[in-house]
Amino acid sequence: MYLRLIIQLVGGAGALFSFGSIWPYYPAIGSVGTLVALFVAGLGWVVSIDDAIEHATALPTPLDELWKRIVYPVVAQIEEQSR
């Protein structure tokens, strides 16, 4: 639940920092940092929308399918190896 908010806050803070502190002195690095941070914030919005659709309807969403088919089996295997 808080992951979406954290992703958006980190993205927004990173964009403001890159734009305000780095861009005036190092324009190329500041602009890339700002764009990367905005991409992270956008990713937070995508996760939020995907989660809202999944909870509002019974439809499987792309990120849930990605979790079920790829991410969760890897995480489960790592957890099993650590026991």
QUICOR-V291311 format. One record per backbone hydrogen bond with DSSP energy under -1.0 kcal/mol. NH is the residue of the N-H (numbers start at 0). CO is the residue of the C=O. If there is no record, write none. Layout:
[[NH & CO] [NH & CO]]
//
This chain:
[[5 & 1] [6 & 2] [7 & 3] [8 & 4] [9 & 5] [10 & 6] [11 & 7] [12 & 8] [13 & 9] [14 & 10] [15 & 11] [16 & 12] [17 & 13] [18 & 14] [19 & 15] [20 & 16] [21 & 16] [22 & 17] [25 & 21] [29 & 25] [30 & 26] [31 & 27] [32 & 28] [33 & 29] [34 & 30] [35 & 31] [36 & 32] [37 & 33] [38 & 34] [39 & 35] [40 & 36] [41 & 37] [42 & 38] [43 & 39] [44 & 40] [45 & 41] [46 & 42] [47 & 43] [48 & 44] [49 & 45] [50 & 46] [51 & 47] [52 & 48] [53 & 49] [54 & 50] [55 & 51] [56 & 52] [64 & 60] [65 & 61] [66 & 62] [67 & 63] [68 & 64] [69 & 65] [70 & 65] [71 & 66] [73 & 69] [74 & 70] [75 & 71] [76 & 72] [77 & 73] [78 & 74] [79 & 75] [80 & 76] [81 & 77]]
//
